[in-house]
Amino acid sequence: MKENTFQRAVSEDEARQGYVFVLKDALGFFPVVGRQFEIQQGESVRKIALEARSCQCRGPDKPHAHYFFRWNSLHRGDTVVVKRDPKKAHRYHLQIRSARAQREFCG
């Protein structure tokens, strides 16, 4: 991950449930969990927050958390790109690169 960019391919689960998973090593890119920040996609600006959910998917002896932010209208294979706004603290720009459009373009 570049210092000012977060990028992730959307999984089927993320698309179905309307969220973008954030790996632990990317947490420092975003404000702390629970703190609202602005995210802009095109002309639209929304306030969202990074969330955490307790999980035992590795077994009850290895509890941990999964981190994510909510975002709808995603499709499996889309690439979510988030960049920090260099001019405004706590504002980020979001771009979704459609997997469907890429497949159609590439044949």
Secondary structure, 3 states (H helix, E strand, C coil): CCCCEEEEECCHHHHHHCEEEECHHHHHHCCCCCCEEEEEECCEEEEEECEEEEECCCCCCCCEEEEEEECCCCCCCCEEEEEECCCCCCEEEEEEECHHHHHHHHC
